[in-house]
Amino acid sequence: MDTPPRRPSLRRLAELSSYGLILPSSIAVGLFIGYFLDKWLGTHPVLLLVFFVLGVVSGLLSLARALKRHMKDESPDE
């Protein structure tokens, strides 16, 4: 007798769906900070570019950590 396929938990689905937002949200925060610092200090576009790069690096590191944690938590039978 066949067993029914396992349904993934809602928590796991929410975690997986959030991975797509990690990188763009980090970039958006970097752009937001850089834009307002440039506007306040009059250094247009230096800080915007610096914080954009920091946002990209931060997003990639966060995404890599999240994927590494996901791969570690995933059991071989899933």
N, C-alpha and C positions, 0 to 999 in steps of 0.2 A: 504494500500500500504506500503510495507516494505521500510525502508530507507537503503541505502547502508552502509556497515560497514565503520567506520572511519579509515582512514589511519594514523598511527603515523607520526608525523613530523620528518623531517630529523635531526633536532636538538636533539630531544628526542632519536632517534636511535644512534646518535653519542655519546651522553652522556652515554647511556647504554653500548655501546661497549667499552667506555674508562674505565669502572669499572674493566674490566679484566686486565688492564695494571697498575693499581694503586699499587698493592702489589708487583709484580715483579720489577717494576721500582724503588720503594723505597729500596728494598733489593739490587738491582744492584748498586745504588748510595752509600749505606752503605758499600758494599764490595769494591767498587772502592776507596772510601776515606780511608777505613781501610788498604787496600793493599798498597797504596802509602805512607801513614803515617808510616806503619811498615817498608817499604823499606827505607824510609828517616831516620827514627829514630833507625832502627835496633832492633825493638821489636817484631819480627815475632813470633807467630801469635796473640799476645795479642790484638792489636788494630783492627786487622781484625775481630776477634770474637766479640769485643765490638761494632764495627760499624755494623756488621751483625745483632746483636740483636737490636740495635737502628733502623736499617732499617726495620726489621720485625715489631717492635712496631709502628714505624711511619706509615708504610704501612697499618697495621690493623686499626689504628686510622683514617687514611685518608679514608679508605674503609668504615668504620662504619659511619663516618660523611657524606660521599657521599650517602650511602644507606639510611641514616636517612633523608637527604634532599630530596632524590628521593621519599621516602614514604610519606613525608609531602606534596610535590608538587603534587603527584598523586591524582586525584579526585576519588571519589568512583565509578563513572560511567565508568571509563576507564578500 
